[in-house]
Amino acid sequence: MQKLRLIIIGIGFFWIFSWSVFGSLLGAYIENLILTGIEPSASMMWQRTLLRSAHAHMNSMGITIILVGLTLPILHSLISEKKIKILVSLNLASIPLFGFGIILQAFYPPSVGNFSLTPLISAVGGVLYLISLALFSSLFFFASFKKNNSNAK
């Protein structure tokens, strides 16, 4: 379990590092647009907003990856290692899927009246992420109730 914990924490820090670099490159790109005097179009504004959103979301999600890694010893006392690995895999798979979907939306925006796969990708990633967080939080709530009930007896 310790090896898994260290891998997850390492992934979280690497994820934050990667998206911080991406944010720096995005800032340089936006600064270059401002300096060249190009009037941004509506699609450029949409793209810039989505890329900023991806940067912010991915950094905060990287923090949750680290938190998941830090809480593994507590989870190990609550559920089996197999269930922990499934839950961690769900969390780790949802985050890149969500980020990839947002980036795709920035470069391939959905058009009105047409079905687009890009919002679906980010929606699936976002829903899976929220489910994993709900499961993590419920485990801790149930554990707190379990400990209180066992102390009361």
C-alpha positions in Angstrom: 0.0 0.0 0.0 2.9 2.4 0.7 4.2 2.0 -2.9 0.7 2.9 -4.3 0.5 5.8 -1.9 3.8 7.2 -3.1 2.9 6.7 -6.7 -0.4 8.6 -6.3 1.2 11.5 -4.5 3.9 11.6 -7.2 1.3 11.7 -9.9 -0.5 14.5 -8.1 2.6 16.7 -7.8 3.6 15.9 -11.4 0.0 16.7 -12.6 0.2 20.1 -10.8 3.7 20.7 -12.3 2.5 19.9 -15.8 -0.5 22.1 -15.7 1.5 24.9 -14.2 3.8 24.8 -17.2 0.8 24.7 -19.4 -0.6 27.8 -17.7 2.7 29.6 -18.1 2.7 28.8 -21.8 -0.9 29.9 -22.1 0.0 33.2 -20.4 2.8 33.7 -22.8 0.5 33.0 -25.7 -2.1 35.5 -24.4 0.6 38.1 -23.8 1.8 37.7 -27.3 -1.7 38.2 -28.7 -2.0 41.4 -26.7 1.4 42.7 -27.8 0.7 42.1 -31.5 -2.5 44.2 -31.3 -4.7 41.4 -32.7 -8.4 42.0 -31.7 -9.5 38.7 -30.3 -12.5 37.1 -32.0 -15.4 35.5 -30.1 -13.9 32.0 -30.8 -10.5 33.2 -29.5 -12.2 34.4 -26.3 -14.0 31.1 -25.9 -10.8 29.2 -26.4 -8.9 31.3 -23.9 -11.6 31.0 -21.3 -11.7 27.2 -21.7 -7.9 26.9 -21.6 -7.8 29.0 -18.4 -10.6 26.8 -17.0 -8.7 23.6 -17.8 -5.5 25.0 -16.2 -7.4 25.9 -13.0 -9.4 22.7 -12.8 -6.4 20.5 -13.5 -4.3 22.2 -10.8 -7.0 21.8 -8.2 -7.7 18.2 -9.2 -3.9 17.6 -8.8 -4.3 18.6 -5.2 -7.1 16.1 -4.7 -4.8 13.4 -6.2 -2.3 14.2 -3.5 -5.0 14.2 -0.8 -6.2 10.8 -2.0 -2.6 9.5 -1.6 -2.3 10.9 1.8 -5.5 9.3 3.0 -4.8 5.8 1.7 -3.6 4.5 5.1 -6.9 5.6 6.7 -8.9 4.0 3.8 -6.9 0.8 4.1 -8.4 0.3 7.5 -11.9 0.8 6.2 -12.1 -1.2 2.9 -10.2 -3.8 1.1 -7.1 -3.0 -1.0 -8.9 -4.1 -4.2 -11.7 -1.6 -3.6 -9.2 1.1 -2.8 -7.4 0.4 -6.1 -10.7 0.6 -8.0 -11.7 3.9 -6.4 -8.2 5.4 -7.0 -8.3 4.2 -10.6 -11.7 5.8 -11.1 -10.3 9.1 -9.7 -7.1 9.0 -11.7 -8.9 8.1 -14.9 -11.5 10.8 -14.6 -9.1 13.7 -14.2 -7.2 13.4 -17.5 -10.5 12.6 -19.3 -12.0 15.8 -18.0 -9.0 17.9 -18.9 -8.7 16.4 -22.3 -12.4 17.1 -22.9 -12.0 20.8 -22.0 -8.9 21.2 -24.2 -10.8 19.5 -27.1 -13.7 21.9 -26.6 -11.3 24.8 -26.8 -9.9 23.8 -30.1 -13.1 22.1 -31.5 -16.0 24.1 -30.1 -19.4 22.5 -30.3 -21.7 24.0 -32.9 -25.3 24.9 -32.3 -27.7 22.2 -33.4 -25.0 19.5 -34.0 -23.9 16.7 -31.7 -20.4 17.1 -30.6 -18.3 14.5 -28.8 -16.1 17.0 -27.0 -18.5 18.2 -24.3 -19.5 14.5 -23.8 -15.8 13.6 -23.0 -15.4 16.4 -20.4 -18.9 15.6 -19.0 -18.1 11.9 -18.5 -14.7 12.8 -16.9 -16.4 15.4 -14.7 -19.2 13.0 -13.6 -16.7 10.2 -12.8 -14.6 12.6 -10.8 -17.6 13.8 -8.8 -18.6 10.2 -8.2 -15.1 9.3 -7.0 -15.1 12.3 -4.6 -18.5 11.4 -3.3 -17.3 7.8 -2.7 -14.2 9.1 -0.9 -16.2 11.5 1.3 -18.8 8.9 2.1 -16.1 6.5 3.3 -14.8 9.0 5.8 -18.3 9.9 6.9 -19.3 6.3 7.4 -16.0 5.7 9.3 -16.7 8.6 11.6 -20.2 7.2 12.4 -18.7 3.7 12.9 -16.1 4.8 15.4 -18.6 6.9 17.3 -21.1 4.0 17.5 -18.4 1.6 18.6 -17.2 4.0 21.4 -20.7 4.5 22.6 -21.2 0.7 23.3 
